[in-house]
Amino acid sequence: MRLIVPLQGVVQGRGGLILGSLIPCALFYFLQLYLKRHRSPKPQSNPPSPTTSSPKLAEMTRTSSRSNLFSRSIGQVRISSRAISIAKPNESPYYIGLDKASEDPYDRLSNPDGVIQLGLSENRLCFDLIEKWMSENLGHSITGRDNGELNINGIATYQPFDGTMELKLAMAGFMSHIMGGAVTFEPSQVVLTAGATPAIETLCFCLADQGNAFLVPTPYYPGFDRDVKFRTGVELIPVHCRSTDNFALSITALDQAFNQTRKHGTKIRGILLSNPANPVGNLLSWEMLYAILDFAREKNIHVISDEIFAGSMYGNEEFVSMAEVLDSEGFDKNRVHIVYGLSKDLSLPGFRVGVIYSFNENVLAAARKLTRFSSVSAPTQRLLVSMLSDARFIEEYIKTNKRRLQNMHALFVAGLKGLNIRCADSSAGLYCWADMSKLISSYSEKGELELWDKLLNVGKINVTPGSACHCIEPGWFRCCFTTLAEEDIPVVLERIRKAVENTTDLLNSS
Amino acid sequence: MAIEIEKPSSVRLSKVAISKTHGEDSPYFAGWKAYDENPYDEIHNQSGVIQMGLAENQVSFDLLEKYLEEHHEVSSWGKGAPGFRENALFQDYHGLKSFRQAMANFMEQIRGGKAKFDPDRIVLTAGATAANELLTFILADPGDVLLVPTPYYPGFDRDLRWRTGVKIVPIHCNSSNNFQITPEALEAAYQSAESMDLKVRGVLITNPSNPLGSTIQSSVLNDILDFAVHKNIHLVSDEIYSGSTFSPSEFVSIAEILRNRNYKDAERVHIVYSLSKDLGLPGFRVGTIYSYNDDVVTTARRMSSFTLISSQTQHLLACMLSNHEFTQNYIKTNRERLNKRYDMIIQGLKKAGIECLKGNAGLFCWMNLSPLLNEPTRQGELELWNIILNQVKLNISPGSSCHCSEPGWFRVCFANMSEQTLRVALQRIHKFMEQRKVCSVNQ
């Protein structure tokens, strides 16, 4: 504050420095008060519609935000600090791209110039199978009309918040099946939640206090920032993985991150993994899982293994669940917790079905009580018990899904290769991790975001830039291919080509 | 690879995980355990514990069943399931527009059209439990305070405090004026918080009240709103029992108060609603936050990612609640049946010599057993509660678990059982009171 200096000189004679600083501060305060009183009041409408809704938030200008914050703290009723940070416009490309694609969605027939959504890892390849099952089975499932009697009593009343035993049984069986049958999951260790999102958050609430941290390998699913940090106050410490070894996790890197964080006074409570990995799509080997468990034992911390893509395998490798390694080695099971859900493998994200699977009785006890805030809806539970118990259907679904995933993956990756865009080696997931670093103008996050913007606004395709996933190397993009039909692939490739037309590397592609 | 047998370590859990704030060690929940172990059944276990501690509405199931039977398409996305794909993929935290519209209409109907609701201000959550917690996260920081009038729903101790770190300071109400909230009580609670150096962020009222079973009067609502304005704090009105008032004219929503004031000061008001009580569908997990504050709506919506309602359920209920004929009939019939039940239990209790607070809503009545206490203390109340649970075999909720400042009051639910079961319960109470009279005569 430049005012202070001359004023200090003025009051040097009497009262000195104190008055010299007090007076300008007081003046500044009164100036603000004057400005605030003369600011025009916000108009009230009746009843007022919310002036901001999510899609528009990205366009909110930032210039007024400082004054809003200030006026919010005097006169207007206050909201919590947690809420203030969540209410801010979402600047992450991950969310901006999702919004843009949903506002102008591509449709081969009705909206061929719309934005093609490659930023949402949804699996649409096997809907026909689920639809068929629904139309053949539905009347009985919702209302329990097994013996011709309508029975809303069974689903209308209060259910156990952590899920009915029937669904836990069915889910344990399904998880075992989908992970290759190498592990048996106990229904009594299953806690059902309204999606994997609250499963992750609930586990964070159980395993860490505010101010503690989890180590998380990068690149990681952008949603973790929300799931872990929004309300729990727990931090995420990135453990960087690099393309030189296909983004494999290294214990050395884990150890370094652990020690660095501890030096800064923050306690690490656990490691948060996704296996199969999102966004890279690679798997953790048995040896690696063992090494991680060993590391966790040494540091006495938890391991959360998010295995939500376990059933979305297309490669030749076999998926190994953390549970499998635990089973056969003598590790303390109390530190391991697995997250699962039906949003990816069974394409039912709208139904909100997630799982916390833990070996720790105390965690299970706490998590069960916490599910009152995020339970699975009863009609959905009833429906899923039917579906998951239909062994013939599940068998067919898993087989067909794998086949179609393999097909789409192969086509998409080959197509990108044709544009001289290579993808990381991957065996699972609904996406590929594409290296477009040769197409960015400057090898930096800025360059990456410029390309992302071009792809979104010129090419009209929404892909997720690596920076949104905290990738340490610029130029990588996650492209989900399971929302496409085969005919859409050439369209996507053409649009990429068009968007980067003047980039020499592309034109010189072999 | 050598197998290392790791000794069970003390891998640490969080403070939230080990805290007792979930409250499940209190008598409120101990009674439930007793019921679970020996549940009454009309045919198979006539000496079991009758559950009168669960505020669940089972009196109007038949109406729901009839609707579902006549409208198959509601649960099946139509023949060949054309709408299914879109529905199964729908995880937008805005919620289905058709469902929000249907909820807004339903809420308006319940209020006899005396308030209007904008579907874009509705944020959906998986139950009112989640709605209350979510609002608390948004309105207050850890260590801040919400003022809540006593007696209050025991679940608030958990829902408002457990993960949020927010504190509750009670607004004491007593029987001298039928437990109404007074400006003096509001001020006293506020001062109490201030004296502990705590920041008050809002008042949370339940209207109609749980456990009192009565609606809050218009003048009192105005007082509370004035208080909130004066202190520049929020007002949350949990109106989860609004459709369970026995007579439609007796319920005044905070929405009406705001409308009368032309929505001045509305940005501090938030309403919580749910289908668990009025529609008897707690298993469906359907709750809403209705806020007049844009920032709260935006933030709540984003936070609702942790507690979304299944799109299947949204679809089913959107159809059901858009059916005007169904909702009109349901609301009217449900009210009548609840009223009838209420009359039945009040008469029954009166015959046994027990007085209740004059109620006009909800699934329970607020019973005064203070004359029966050995000593007018919390201990005395718990002793009596124990006798009623273990000898009379009725699980009722002691006022102390609702933080009532006067011992001897109990909440008794009447809508979660058949009329026959209610008669059995009343017989048991009658017998119990008779026996006590005999005892006291012989002393």
HADDOCK unambig.tbl for C-alpha pairs under 7 A between the chains (distance, minus, plus):
assign (segid A and resid 46 and name CA) (segid B and resid 262 and name CA) 6.90 0.50 0.50
assign (segid A and resid 46 and name CA) (segid B and resid 263 and name CA) 6.36 0.50 0.50
assign (segid A and resid 47 and name CA) (segid B and resid 263 and name CA) 6.63 0.50 0.50
assign (segid A and resid 49 and name CA) (segid B and resid 118 and name CA) 6.93 0.50 0.50
assign (segid A and resid 49 and name CA) (segid B and resid 120 and name CA) 6.87 0.50 0.50
assign (segid A and resid 49 and name CA) (segid B and resid 121 and name CA) 7.00 0.50 0.50
assign (segid A and resid 50 and name CA) (segid B and resid 120 and name CA) 6.91 0.50 0.50
assign (segid A and resid 50 and name CA) (segid B and resid 121 and name CA) 6.54 0.50 0.50
assign (segid A and resid 50 and name CA) (segid B and resid 294 and name CA) 5.05 0.50 0.50
assign (segid A and resid 51 and name CA) (segid B and resid 294 and name CA) 6.67 0.50 0.50
assign (segid A and resid 52 and name CA) (segid B and resid 294 and name CA) 6.98 0.50 0.50
assign (segid A and resid 53 and name CA) (segid B and resid 298 and name CA) 6.72 0.50 0.50
assign (segid A and resid 77 and name CA) (segid B and resid 232 and name CA) 5.67 0.50 0.50
assign (segid A and resid 77 and name CA) (segid B and resid 233 and name CA) 6.00 0.50 0.50
assign (segid A and resid 77 and name CA) (segid B and resid 268 and name CA) 6.32 0.50 0.50
assign (segid A and resid 79 and name CA) (segid B and resid 138 and name CA) 6.08 0.50 0.50
assign (segid A and resid 79 and name CA) (segid B and resid 139 and name CA) 4.69 0.50 0.50
assign (segid A and resid 79 and name CA) (segid B and resid 140 and name CA) 6.56 0.50 0.50
assign (segid A and resid 80 and name CA) (segid B and resid 138 and name CA) 5.44 0.50 0.50
assign (segid A and resid 80 and name CA) (segid B and resid 139 and name CA) 5.08 0.50 0.50
assign (segid A and resid 80 and name CA) (segid B and resid 140 and name CA) 4.82 0.50 0.50
assign (segid A and resid 80 and name CA) (segid B and resid 141 and name CA) 5.23 0.50 0.50
assign (segid A and resid 81 and name CA) (segid B and resid 141 and name CA) 6.62 0.50 0.50
assign (segid A and resid 82 and name CA) (segid B and resid 138 and name CA) 6.78 0.50 0.50
assign (segid A and resid 83 and name CA) (segid B and resid 138 and name CA) 5.01 0.50 0.50
assign (segid A and resid 83 and name CA) (segid B and resid 299 and name CA) 6.20 0.50 0.50
assign (segid A and resid 86 and name CA) (segid B and resid 299 and name CA) 6.03 0.50 0.50
assign (segid A and resid 87 and name CA) (segid B and resid 295 and name CA) 6.34 0.50 0.50
assign (segid A and resid 87 and name CA) (segid B and resid 298 and name CA) 6.31 0.50 0.50
assign (segid A and resid 87 and name CA) (segid B and resid 299 and name CA) 5.06 0.50 0.50
assign (segid A and resid 127 and name CA) (segid B and resid 85 and name CA) 6.82 0.50 0.50
assign (segid A and resid 131 and name CA) (segid B and resid 81 and name CA) 6.23 0.50 0.50
assign (segid A and resid 131 and name CA) (segid B and resid 84 and name CA) 6.98 0.50 0.50
assign (segid A and resid 134 and name CA) (segid B and resid 81 and name CA) 6.91 0.50 0.50
assign (segid A and resid 135 and name CA) (segid B and resid 79 and name CA) 6.71 0.50 0.50
assign (segid A and resid 135 and name CA) (segid B and resid 80 and name CA) 5.21 0.50 0.50
assign (segid A and resid 135 and name CA) (segid B and resid 81 and name CA) 5.88 0.50 0.50
assign (segid A and resid 138 and name CA) (segid B and resid 76 and name CA) 6.02 0.50 0.50
assign (segid A and resid 139 and name CA) (segid B and resid 76 and name CA) 6.63 0.50 0.50
assign (segid A and resid 142 and name CA) (segid B and resid 75 and name CA) 6.52 0.50 0.50
assign (segid A and resid 150 and name CA) (segid B and resid 65 and name CA) 6.71 0.50 0.50
assign (segid A and resid 152 and name CA) (segid B and resid 65 and name CA) 6.46 0.50 0.50
assign (segid A and resid 155 and name CA) (segid B and resid 283 and name CA) 5.88 0.50 0.50
assign (segid A and resid 156 and name CA) (segid B and resid 280 and name CA) 6.76 0.50 0.50
assign (segid A and resid 156 and name CA) (segid B and resid 281 and name CA) 4.56 0.50 0.50
assign (segid A and resid 156 and name CA) (segid B and resid 282 and name CA) 6.12 0.50 0.50
assign (segid A and resid 156 and name CA) (segid B and resid 283 and name CA) 4.84 0.50 0.50
assign (segid A and resid 156 and name CA) (segid B and resid 284 and name CA) 6.37 0.50 0.50
assign (segid A and resid 157 and name CA) (segid B and resid 281 and name CA) 5.91 0.50 0.50
assign (segid A and resid 157 and name CA) (segid B and resid 282 and name CA) 5.43 0.50 0.50
assign (segid A and resid 157 and name CA) (segid B and resid 283 and name CA) 4.95 0.50 0.50
assign (segid A and resid 158 and name CA) (segid B and resid 282 and name CA) 5.20 0.50 0.50
assign (segid A and resid 158 and name CA) (segid B and resid 283 and name CA) 4.70 0.50 0.50
assign (segid A and resid 159 and name CA) (segid B and resid 283 and name CA) 5.58 0.50 0.50
assign (segid A and resid 194 and name CA) (segid B and resid 307 and name CA) 6.23 0.50 0.50
assign (segid A and resid 194 and name CA) (segid B and resid 308 and name CA) 6.73 0.50 0.50
assign (segid A and resid 197 and name CA) (segid B and resid 306 and name CA) 5.97 0.50 0.50
assign (segid A and resid 198 and name CA) (segid B and resid 306 and name CA) 4.78 0.50 0.50
assign (segid A and resid 205 and name CA) (segid B and resid 14 and name CA) 6.79 0.50 0.50
assign (segid A and resid 205 and name CA) (segid B and resid 16 and name CA) 6.41 0.50 0.50
assign (segid A and resid 206 and name CA) (segid B and resid 13 and name CA) 6.07 0.50 0.50
assign (segid A and resid 206 and name CA) (segid B and resid 14 and name CA) 5.18 0.50 0.50
assign (segid A and resid 206 and name CA) (segid B and resid 16 and name CA) 6.18 0.50 0.50
assign (segid A and resid 206 and name CA) (segid B and resid 17 and name CA) 4.74 0.50 0.50
assign (segid A and resid 207 and name CA) (segid B and resid 13 and name CA) 4.75 0.50 0.50
assign (segid A and resid 207 and name CA) (segid B and resid 14 and name CA) 4.83 0.50 0.50
assign (segid A and resid 208 and name CA) (segid B and resid 13 and name CA) 6.53 0.50 0.50
assign (segid A and resid 208 and name CA) (segid B and resid 14 and name CA) 4.68 0.50 0.50
assign (segid A and resid 209 and name CA) (segid B and resid 14 and name CA) 5.25 0.50 0.50
assign (segid A and resid 209 and name CA) (segid B and resid 15 and name CA) 6.33 0.50 0.50
assign (segid A and resid 300 and name CA) (segid B and resid 11 and name CA) 5.78 0.50 0.50
assign (segid A and resid 301 and name CA) (segid B and resid 11 and name CA) 6.25 0.50 0.50
assign (segid A and resid 329 and name CA) (segid B and resid 3 and name CA) 5.86 0.50 0.50
assign (segid A and resid 330 and name CA) (segid B and resid 3 and name CA) 5.90 0.50 0.50
assign (segid A and resid 330 and name CA) (segid B and resid 4 and name CA) 5.33 0.50 0.50
assign (segid A and resid 330 and name CA) (segid B and resid 5 and name CA) 4.34 0.50 0.50
assign (segid A and resid 330 and name CA) (segid B and resid 6 and name CA) 5.85 0.50 0.50
assign (segid A and resid 331 and name CA) (segid B and resid 5 and name CA) 6.26 0.50 0.50
assign (segid A and resid 331 and name CA) (segid B and resid 6 and name CA) 5.23 0.50 0.50
assign (segid A and resid 332 and name CA) (segid B and resid 6 and name CA) 5.52 0.50 0.50
assign (segid A and resid 332 and name CA) (segid B and resid 7 and name CA) 6.69 0.50 0.50
assign (segid A and resid 332 and name CA) (segid B and resid 8 and name CA) 5.63 0.50 0.50
assign (segid A and resid 335 and name CA) (segid B and resid 11 and name CA) 6.48 0.50 0.50
assign (segid A and resid 348 and name CA) (segid B and resid 88 and name CA) 5.05 0.50 0.50
assign (segid A and resid 348 and name CA) (segid B and resid 89 and name CA) 5.99 0.50 0.50
assign (segid A and resid 349 and name CA) (segid B and resid 88 and name CA) 6.30 0.50 0.50
assign (segid A and resid 349 and name CA) (segid B and resid 89 and name CA) 5.43 0.50 0.50
assign (segid A and resid 349 and name CA) (segid B and resid 90 and name CA) 6.91 0.50 0.50
assign (segid A and resid 349 and name CA) (segid B and resid 91 and name CA) 6.15 0.50 0.50
assign (segid A and resid 350 and name CA) (segid B and resid 87 and name CA) 6.55 0.50 0.50
assign (segid A and resid 350 and name CA) (segid B and resid 88 and name CA) 4.72 0.50 0.50
assign (segid A and resid 350 and name CA) (segid B and resid 89 and name CA) 4.93 0.50 0.50
assign (segid A and resid 350 and name CA) (segid B and resid 90 and name CA) 4.61 0.50 0.50
assign (segid A and resid 350 and name CA) (segid B and resid 91 and name CA) 4.54 0.50 0.50
assign (segid A and resid 350 and name CA) (segid B and resid 310 and name CA) 5.88 0.50 0.50
assign (segid A and resid 350 and name CA) (segid B and resid 311 and name CA) 5.07 0.50 0.50
assign (segid A and resid 351 and name CA) (segid B and resid 88 and name CA) 6.23 0.50 0.50
assign (segid A and resid 351 and name CA) (segid B and resid 310 and name CA) 4.30 0.50 0.50
assign (segid A and resid 351 and name CA) (segid B and resid 311 and name CA) 5.46 0.50 0.50
assign (segid A and resid 351 and name CA) (segid B and resid 312 and name CA) 6.20 0.50 0.50
assign (segid A and resid 352 and name CA) (segid B and resid 308 and name CA) 6.99 0.50 0.50
assign (segid A and resid 352 and name CA) (segid B and resid 310 and name CA) 5.46 0.50 0.50
assign (segid A and resid 366 and name CA) (segid B and resid 17 and name CA) 5.32 0.50 0.50
assign (segid A and resid 373 and name CA) (segid B and resid 126 and name CA) 6.92 0.50 0.50
assign (segid A and resid 373 and name CA) (segid B and resid 129 and name CA) 6.14 0.50 0.50
assign (segid A and resid 373 and name CA) (segid B and resid 130 and name CA) 4.63 0.50 0.50
assign (segid A and resid 373 and name CA) (segid B and resid 307 and name CA) 6.69 0.50 0.50
assign (segid A and resid 374 and name CA) (segid B and resid 126 and name CA) 5.91 0.50 0.50
assign (segid A and resid 374 and name CA) (segid B and resid 306 and name CA) 6.69 0.50 0.50
assign (segid A and resid 374 and name CA) (segid B and resid 307 and name CA) 4.81 0.50 0.50
assign (segid A and resid 375 and name CA) (segid B and resid 126 and name CA) 6.73 0.50 0.50
assign (segid A and resid 375 and name CA) (segid B and resid 285 and name CA) 7.00 0.50 0.50
assign (segid A and resid 377 and name CA) (segid B and resid 283 and name CA) 6.34 0.50 0.50
assign (segid A and resid 377 and name CA) (segid B and resid 284 and name CA) 4.64 0.50 0.50
assign (segid A and resid 377 and name CA) (segid B and resid 285 and name CA) 5.50 0.50 0.50
assign (segid A and resid 377 and name CA) (segid B and resid 310 and name CA) 6.12 0.50 0.50
assign (segid A and resid 378 and name CA) (segid B and resid 283 and name CA) 5.19 0.50 0.50
assign (segid A and resid 378 and name CA) (segid B and resid 284 and name CA) 5.09 0.50 0.50
assign (segid A and resid 379 and name CA) (segid B and resid 284 and name CA) 6.68 0.50 0.50
assign (segid A and resid 379 and name CA) (segid B and resid 313 and name CA) 6.83 0.50 0.50
assign (segid A and resid 380 and name CA) (segid B and resid 312 and name CA) 6.80 0.50 0.50
